Amino acid sequence: MNQFESKLPQVGTSIFTEMSVMANQYKAINLSQGFPEFDTPDFLKSKVSELIEEGFNQYAPSSGMPDLLEQIGLLVERYYAVKLNPAETITVTSGATEAIWVAIQTIVKQGDEVIVFDPAYDSYEPSIEMAGGRCVHIPLHAPDYQIDWEQVKKAINSKTRAIIINSPHNPTGTLLRHEDMLLLQEIILAHKLYLISDEVYEFITFDGERHESVLRYPQLFERAFVISSFGKTFHCTGWKLGYCCAPKALTAEFRKIHQFVTFSSFTPAQLGIAKMLENHPEHISELKNFYQQKRDHLVRALQASRFKLLSSKGTYFVLVDYSEISSLDDRQFCHWLTQEIGVAAIPLSPFYQTSPDEKIVRLCFAKNDDTLQAAADKLCRL
C-alpha cells in the first residue's frame, strides 16, 4: 500500500464536509453547506411513500421512467419554449454531480483542455482529470464576477475541448446575461467546442431576472449538455436525482457511460416527482419568491453588521465581505467564526486554483427564518 499512487493526489476532504463537521462539533448555526433546512413538499413525500407501498421498487429504465421523462419535456417546453423528444434527449441521473461527471467523461479525452471559471464547483476538476484532461482556470473577481470573453478567446488553443458554465452561479449568486450567451455561442461554434451547462439553480432567480438557459439557444444546445437538479427544486437533496438534456447524438454517448455508473436512479422518487410536476406545477413557479424572501430576510438582518453584502441574483447563497472585521484569510476566518461565534460559513478560496486576496465568504439562506435571524444576531455582534 505504501507504493499506491493516487489518481487524485491533491484531493482531500471537501470544504463542505469540513465546515459541516465543524458546525456539528461546535454546535454552530450551519449556513455553510448548501442544503435546505425545510422539508420536501408533503404531496411529494406522501406520493413516494404510496409508490413504495404499491410495489414500484425495482429498476427503472436506465434513461429514466417514461412518465418522468415526459414531464421533464413539458417542463422544458413551458419554461424555455423548446420542444424536446424526451426519449432521445433527456436522461435521469443520480444527482447533478453524476450528470456532470458523465458529461465530462463523454467528451473529454487524454490531453484535452476544459475551460472553467473560478470560483468553480469542486467536482469539475477531479472529473476532468479522471478523464485524462486538464482544467484551464479563468478567475472571476468581486464584486460582479463577470466573465471576460476576450480572456476566454485567448485561452483557447488546439487542445481546448469544452467550456463549463454555471448559471445561476454557485458560490457567487451571479447570472449570465443574454449578451454573455451570444458571445459564448459565437466562441463555441467558431472553435467547434462542447459546452457543459450546470443549471441546477435554474428556477431560483431574483428581482425579476430571467435565467438564460442554454436551452433557449438552439445552435448552442446542439453542442451542449444542460444539467438540472430535482434536489434543488424540491428541497430533497438527499434523494440525489437530476437530469441531463442534450441533443440526440450526445445523449446516446452520454447514456453509454451513465449505464455503467448508476444504471438507473431511485424508481419511487422518479415516479413521485413526475406526479409532482403534473399536479403541482405552481411549486416551481413559486420558488423565486420563496427564496427571494429568504435572501431579503438575511440581508435586512445583516444591515447593522460590519459585513459588506454582495449582490445575489440567484441560487440560495449570498457572499459577504468581512475585510472590516478580520485580517484572517477566508479559511481561517470560517474556522474562527464557527468555533468562537457559532456560525458556519464557506470560504471561497477552495473554489479557486489561485485564490485572490479577497476577504469574502459564502452564506446559505436556504434556512428557516428563525435560523437566519439567530445567525444574523450573532454576526451583528462582531
Backbone torsions as a table, in degrees:
resi	resn	phi	psi	omega
1	MET	NA	-26.1	179.0
2	ASN	-64.9	-20.2	-179.2
3	GLN	-93.6	-1.3	-175.4
4	PHE	-67.4	131.8	-179.5
5	GLU	-106.4	116.8	-178.2
6	SER	-67.8	141.4	173.3
7	LYS	-76.8	-20.8	-179.7
8	LEU	-132.0	68.0	-173.0
9	PRO	-64.0	-24.5	-177.2
10	GLN	-89.1	-5.5	-173.6
11	VAL	-94.2	129.0	175.4
12	GLY	-124.5	-153.5	176.6
13	THR	-63.9	134.8	-178.1
14	SER	-66.5	154.8	179.9
15	ILE	-63.5	-28.6	179.9
16	PHE	-67.4	-45.3	177.2
17	THR	-64.4	-44.7	-178.3
18	GLU	-56.2	-47.6	-175.6
19	MET	-75.5	-32.9	177.3
20	SER	-68.8	-37.7	175.3
21	VAL	-61.6	-43.6	178.9
22	MET	-64.9	-39.8	179.2
23	ALA	-60.3	-42.8	178.0
24	ASN	-67.1	-41.4	-177.2
25	GLN	-62.0	-42.3	-175.8
26	TYR	-101.2	8.9	179.5
27	LYS	52.9	43.4	179.8
28	ALA	-88.8	157.1	173.2
29	ILE	-71.5	124.2	-170.2
30	ASN	-93.6	95.6	171.2
31	LEU	-104.7	24.0	-177.6
32	SER	-93.4	-76.7	-175.0
33	GLN	-65.2	138.6	-172.5
34	GLY	-85.3	74.5	173.8
35	PHE	-133.3	146.6	-179.4
36	PRO	-70.0	142.8	175.6
37	GLU	-83.1	-23.8	-178.3
38	PHE	-89.1	167.2	-168.6
39	ASP	-92.1	165.6	173.7
40	THR	-62.8	147.7	180.0
41	PRO	-54.0	141.1	-177.3
42	ASP	-57.6	-43.0	-179.1
43	PHE	-57.3	-44.7	-177.3
44	LEU	-66.8	-43.5	179.0
45	LYS	-61.6	-46.2	-177.7
46	SER	-68.3	-35.4	179.2
47	LYS	-65.8	-43.0	178.3
48	VAL	-64.0	-40.4	177.2
49	SER	-61.3	-42.5	177.7
50	GLU	-60.9	-43.1	-177.7
51	LEU	-66.0	-36.1	175.9
52	ILE	-63.7	-45.5	179.4
53	GLU	-65.0	-31.2	-179.2
54	GLU	-80.5	-4.8	172.6
55	GLY	97.7	15.6	178.5
56	PHE	-86.2	68.0	-169.9
57	ASN	-123.7	12.8	-178.9
58	GLN	-106.1	179.3	-178.3
59	TYR	-53.2	138.0	166.5
60	ALA	-86.6	161.5	170.0
61	PRO	-55.3	146.7	-174.1
62	SER	-58.3	-35.1	-178.6
63	SER	-78.7	-16.5	-178.8
64	GLY	128.0	156.1	177.3
65	MET	-65.2	134.2	-177.5
66	PRO	-54.0	-38.5	-179.9
67	ASP	-61.4	-40.6	-179.4
68	LEU	-72.1	-41.9	177.8
69	LEU	-57.6	-42.0	178.4
70	GLU	-61.9	-44.0	-178.9
71	GLN	-68.4	-34.7	175.7
72	ILE	-64.3	-42.0	177.4
73	GLY	-58.1	-42.9	178.6
74	LEU	-67.2	-36.9	177.5
75	LEU	-62.7	-45.7	178.9
76	VAL	-61.8	-42.4	179.9
77	GLU	-65.6	-40.2	-177.8
78	ARG	-66.2	-40.3	-174.2
79	TYR	-93.4	-27.3	-172.7
80	TYR	-124.1	3.6	174.7
81	ALA	55.6	39.7	175.7
82	VAL	-132.7	136.2	-177.3
83	LYS	-103.5	117.6	178.4
84	LEU	-105.3	156.3	169.6
85	ASN	-91.3	102.1	-172.3
86	PRO	-56.8	-36.9	-176.8
87	ALA	-65.4	-22.1	-174.8
88	GLU	-112.5	-13.0	-170.6
89	THR	-130.8	-2.8	-177.6
90	ILE	-125.5	133.2	178.2
91	THR	-130.4	127.7	176.1
92	VAL	-82.1	136.1	-176.2
93	THR	-128.1	164.7	176.8
94	SER	-83.8	72.7	-178.8
95	GLY	90.7	161.4	179.8
96	ALA	-69.1	-31.6	-179.2
97	THR	-63.6	-38.4	174.7
98	GLU	-63.1	-42.8	-179.7
99	ALA	-62.0	-40.6	177.4
100	ILE	-62.2	-46.2	-178.9
101	TRP	-61.1	-46.2	-178.3
102	VAL	-65.7	-41.9	178.9
103	ALA	-60.1	-42.6	178.8
104	ILE	-64.5	-45.0	179.2
105	GLN	-63.9	-28.5	-179.0
106	THR	-67.0	-37.9	-170.9
107	ILE	-112.4	-21.3	-172.8
108	VAL	-93.0	129.0	178.2
109	LYS	-116.4	171.8	179.4
110	GLN	-53.6	126.4	176.7
111	GLY	89.1	-7.2	178.9
112	ASP	-71.6	154.3	174.6
113	GLU	-114.5	142.1	178.8
114	VAL	-127.5	126.9	-179.8
115	ILE	-84.5	127.6	174.6
116	VAL	-127.6	157.3	-176.8
117	PHE	-111.7	119.2	179.4
118	ASP	-89.1	137.6	8.1
119	PRO	-74.8	130.1	-174.1
120	ALA	-120.5	147.0	176.3
121	TYR	-55.3	138.9	-166.1
122	ASP	-75.0	-5.3	178.3
123	SER	-84.1	-17.4	-173.1
124	TYR	-62.2	-55.0	-172.1
125	GLU	-64.5	-46.5	177.1
126	PRO	-58.7	-38.1	179.5
127	SER	-64.6	-40.7	178.4
128	ILE	-66.4	-43.2	-179.6
129	GLU	-64.6	-39.1	179.5
130	MET	-68.1	-21.0	175.2
131	ALA	-86.4	-1.0	-179.2
132	GLY	89.9	8.4	-178.6
133	GLY	-97.3	-176.2	-179.8
134	ARG	-136.4	136.5	176.7
135	CYS	-79.8	136.6	168.0
136	VAL	-110.4	113.4	-173.1
137	HIS	-93.1	127.1	172.0
138	ILE	-114.0	114.3	-175.3
139	PRO	-77.9	143.7	172.2
140	LEU	-107.9	151.8	-171.6
141	HIS	-127.6	148.2	175.7
142	ALA	-64.8	153.0	3.9
143	PRO	-93.5	-12.3	-172.3
144	ASP	-99.1	-19.4	177.2
145	TYR	53.1	41.4	-179.5
146	GLN	-87.1	147.6	-179.6
147	ILE	-79.5	133.1	173.2
148	ASP	-91.2	102.1	-173.3
149	TRP	-71.0	-24.1	174.1
150	GLU	-67.4	-36.9	176.1
151	GLN	-65.7	-36.7	177.0
152	VAL	-62.2	-46.4	179.9
153	LYS	-59.3	-39.0	-179.3
154	LYS	-69.7	-24.0	-178.3
155	ALA	-82.0	-12.2	-176.1
156	ILE	-83.1	134.8	175.5
157	ASN	-143.8	-169.4	-175.6
158	SER	-65.6	-18.5	-179.6
159	LYS	-90.6	-12.4	-176.0
160	THR	-66.4	125.8	-176.8
161	ARG	-109.9	-36.2	-171.4
162	ALA	-157.2	165.9	172.2
163	ILE	-126.5	140.7	173.0
164	ILE	-111.7	127.8	174.2
165	ILE	-118.8	160.0	179.6
166	ASN	-144.6	110.8	178.6
167	SER	-150.8	131.4	-8.4
168	PRO	-54.4	144.6	-164.3
169	HIS	-95.7	125.7	170.2
170	ASN	-99.2	119.8	21.8
171	PRO	-106.5	3.2	-166.3
172	THR	-87.1	-17.9	-177.7
173	GLY	75.0	15.8	179.9
174	THR	-92.4	166.8	-178.9
175	LEU	-125.6	147.4	167.2
176	LEU	-81.4	138.3	-178.5
177	ARG	-96.0	173.5	177.9
178	HIS	-57.0	-42.1	180.0
179	GLU	-63.3	-37.5	176.4
180	ASP	-62.0	-44.0	-176.9
181	MET	-65.4	-36.3	178.4
182	LEU	-67.3	-40.8	177.9
183	LEU	-67.3	-40.6	176.6
184	LEU	-61.6	-45.5	179.8
185	GLN	-59.2	-43.0	179.1
186	GLU	-59.3	-42.6	-178.9
187	ILE	-68.6	-46.9	-178.6
188	ILE	-59.6	-45.7	-177.1
189	LEU	-71.7	-41.1	-177.9
190	ALA	-62.7	-36.0	-175.3
191	HIS	-105.6	4.4	179.8
192	LYS	53.2	47.5	178.0
193	LEU	-92.0	169.4	171.7
194	TYR	-107.4	160.0	-176.3
195	LEU	-130.5	133.4	169.2
196	ILE	-113.9	120.1	-175.7
197	SER	-113.0	109.0	179.8
198	ASP	-86.5	105.3	-173.3
199	GLU	-120.7	37.8	-172.2
200	VAL	-65.8	-22.2	179.0
201	TYR	-103.0	27.0	-170.7
202	GLU	-57.1	-30.5	-176.4
203	PHE	-96.9	8.3	-177.5
204	ILE	-118.6	81.9	175.5
205	THR	-127.4	156.8	-170.2
206	PHE	-124.9	166.3	171.5
207	ASP	58.9	33.2	178.0
208	GLY	76.2	8.0	-179.0
209	GLU	-73.7	145.0	179.5
210	ARG	-101.4	135.9	174.6
211	HIS	-75.9	122.3	-179.5
212	GLU	-90.6	78.8	178.8
213	SER	-66.9	147.4	173.1
214	VAL	-58.7	-26.7	180.0
215	LEU	-63.3	-18.3	177.2
216	ARG	-78.7	-9.2	-172.7
217	TYR	-121.9	90.7	-171.5
218	PRO	-54.4	-42.4	-179.2
219	GLN	-66.3	-37.8	178.7
220	LEU	-68.6	-41.7	-178.9
221	PHE	-61.6	-28.0	-179.0
222	GLU	-63.1	-15.1	179.0
223	ARG	-124.5	28.2	-169.3
224	ALA	-132.5	156.1	165.7
225	PHE	-114.9	123.7	-179.8
226	VAL	-110.3	121.5	-169.1
227	ILE	-115.5	132.3	-175.1
228	SER	-130.1	166.9	-175.0
229	SER	-135.8	120.4	171.4
230	PHE	-73.3	-27.7	178.9
231	GLY	-58.7	-41.6	178.4
232	LYS	-71.5	-39.2	-174.0
233	THR	-72.9	-36.4	-174.3
234	PHE	-114.9	19.9	175.9
235	HIS	56.3	39.1	-178.0
236	CYS	-133.3	56.8	-175.1
237	THR	-61.1	-28.5	-179.7
238	GLY	-71.7	-12.0	178.3
239	TRP	-79.6	-18.5	179.1
240	LYS	49.9	68.4	179.0
241	LEU	-134.5	123.2	177.6
242	GLY	-142.4	-168.5	177.8
243	TYR	-159.0	160.5	179.9
244	CYS	-127.6	127.6	172.8
245	CYS	-103.7	132.1	179.2
246	ALA	-156.1	156.7	177.1
247	PRO	-60.2	162.1	-170.4
248	LYS	-52.4	-49.0	-175.5
249	ALA	-65.4	-42.0	178.8
250	LEU	-69.7	-36.4	177.8
251	THR	-62.2	-41.5	179.4
252	ALA	-59.2	-41.6	178.7
253	GLU	-72.2	-39.3	176.9
254	PHE	-57.3	-44.8	-176.1
255	ARG	-69.0	-28.1	177.1
256	LYS	-59.2	-39.9	-178.9
257	ILE	-82.4	-42.6	-178.7
258	HIS	-54.0	-39.7	-176.2
259	GLN	-64.7	-19.6	179.4
260	PHE	-103.2	5.4	176.7
261	VAL	-100.5	-60.4	176.7
262	THR	-125.7	-5.1	-172.6
263	PHE	58.2	-65.6	178.3
264	SER	-147.8	165.0	-175.9
265	SER	-110.4	166.6	-170.2
266	PHE	-47.5	111.0	-172.3
267	THR	-61.0	-50.5	-178.3
268	PRO	-59.2	-37.4	179.4
269	ALA	-67.1	-38.9	177.8
270	GLN	-59.3	-47.9	-178.6
271	LEU	-69.2	-36.1	178.3
272	GLY	-65.4	-42.2	178.8
273	ILE	-67.3	-35.4	175.2
274	ALA	-58.6	-42.9	178.6
275	LYS	-68.3	-36.8	178.5
276	MET	-63.6	-45.5	179.2
277	LEU	-62.9	-36.3	-178.2
278	GLU	-74.5	-42.2	-171.4
279	ASN	-97.3	-21.9	-177.3
280	HIS	-134.7	61.3	178.1
281	PRO	-64.3	-19.1	-178.0
282	GLU	-66.3	-24.0	-180.0
283	HIS	-55.9	-45.2	-178.2
284	ILE	-69.8	-41.4	-178.8
285	SER	-66.7	-22.4	-179.2
286	GLU	-90.1	-8.0	-175.7
287	LEU	-60.6	-40.1	-177.7
288	LYS	-56.8	-52.4	-178.1
289	ASN	-66.4	-38.4	-179.7
290	PHE	-58.2	-50.2	-177.5
291	TYR	-78.7	-28.2	176.4
292	GLN	-64.1	-37.1	176.5
293	GLN	-63.8	-38.1	177.3
294	LYS	-64.2	-46.9	178.5
295	ARG	-58.1	-48.8	-176.3
296	ASP	-64.1	-36.1	178.2
297	HIS	-60.8	-48.0	-178.9
298	LEU	-67.6	-41.4	-179.6
299	VAL	-61.3	-45.9	178.6
300	ARG	-61.7	-42.2	-176.8
301	ALA	-67.2	-23.1	-179.4
302	LEU	-97.3	2.9	-178.1
303	GLN	-60.8	-31.4	-178.5
304	ALA	-85.9	0.8	-177.9
305	SER	-85.9	176.0	176.4
306	ARG	-94.3	4.7	175.0
307	PHE	-77.0	146.2	169.5
308	LYS	-100.4	121.6	-175.9
309	LEU	-91.8	131.0	175.5
310	LEU	-89.5	158.3	-176.7
311	SER	-70.9	133.1	174.3
312	SER	-115.1	116.6	-179.1
313	LYS	-103.1	-4.5	-179.9
314	GLY	-174.5	178.6	-173.0
315	THR	70.9	-168.9	170.8
316	TYR	-120.0	45.3	179.1
317	PHE	-131.3	150.7	171.1
318	VAL	-134.8	140.2	177.4
319	LEU	-94.0	143.7	177.4
320	VAL	-131.5	138.1	179.4
321	ASP	-94.8	123.2	-176.0
322	TYR	-107.8	18.9	-173.2
323	SER	-61.2	-24.0	178.0
324	GLU	-84.7	-4.0	-175.2
325	ILE	-107.3	-38.4	-172.2
326	SER	-151.6	152.8	174.2
327	SER	-100.5	1.0	177.5
328	LEU	-62.5	152.0	172.2
329	ASP	-70.6	168.4	-168.2
330	ASP	-64.9	-35.6	179.1
331	ARG	-68.8	-45.7	177.9
332	GLN	-62.2	-39.6	179.8
333	PHE	-63.1	-42.7	179.5
334	CYS	-64.8	-37.5	175.7
335	HIS	-63.5	-47.0	179.5
336	TRP	-62.1	-43.7	-178.2
337	LEU	-60.5	-40.8	-179.4
338	THR	-69.4	-47.0	-174.5
339	GLN	-74.1	-42.2	-171.1
340	GLU	-98.1	-32.9	-175.3
341	ILE	-102.9	-28.4	176.8
342	GLY	91.2	26.0	175.7
343	VAL	-132.7	127.1	179.9
344	ALA	-98.3	131.6	177.3
345	ALA	-129.0	177.3	179.6
346	ILE	-116.0	127.5	174.0
347	PRO	-73.4	153.7	179.8
348	LEU	-87.6	-20.6	-174.2
349	SER	-57.3	-35.4	178.5
350	PRO	-66.0	-13.2	178.2
351	PHE	-86.5	-1.8	-177.0
352	TYR	-115.5	150.5	167.1
353	GLN	-72.5	-50.0	174.5
354	THR	-123.4	107.4	-172.9
355	SER	-73.9	133.0	174.5
356	PRO	-70.9	159.3	-179.2
357	ASP	-83.1	72.1	-179.0
358	GLU	-124.5	142.0	-178.4
359	LYS	-98.7	74.8	-173.7
360	ILE	-134.2	135.7	175.9
361	VAL	-130.9	163.9	-176.7
362	ARG	-106.8	134.3	173.4
363	LEU	-115.1	139.7	176.9
364	CYS	-99.3	127.5	179.9
365	PHE	-107.6	19.6	174.6
366	ALA	-82.8	57.7	-174.5
367	LYS	-134.1	163.7	175.4
368	ASN	-65.3	152.7	-175.5
369	ASP	-59.4	-37.2	-179.0
370	ASP	-68.8	-31.0	175.7
371	THR	-67.3	-44.5	179.0
372	LEU	-62.4	-41.0	-178.9
373	GLN	-67.1	-42.2	-179.9
374	ALA	-63.3	-40.3	177.9
375	ALA	-65.7	-44.2	-179.7
376	ALA	-63.0	-37.9	178.1
377	ASP	-59.7	-42.2	178.7
378	LYS	-66.7	-43.4	-177.5
379	LEU	-68.9	-30.4	-180.0
380	CYS	-72.4	-14.3	179.4
381	ARG	-81.9	-10.3	-178.0
382	LEU	-70.9	NA	NA
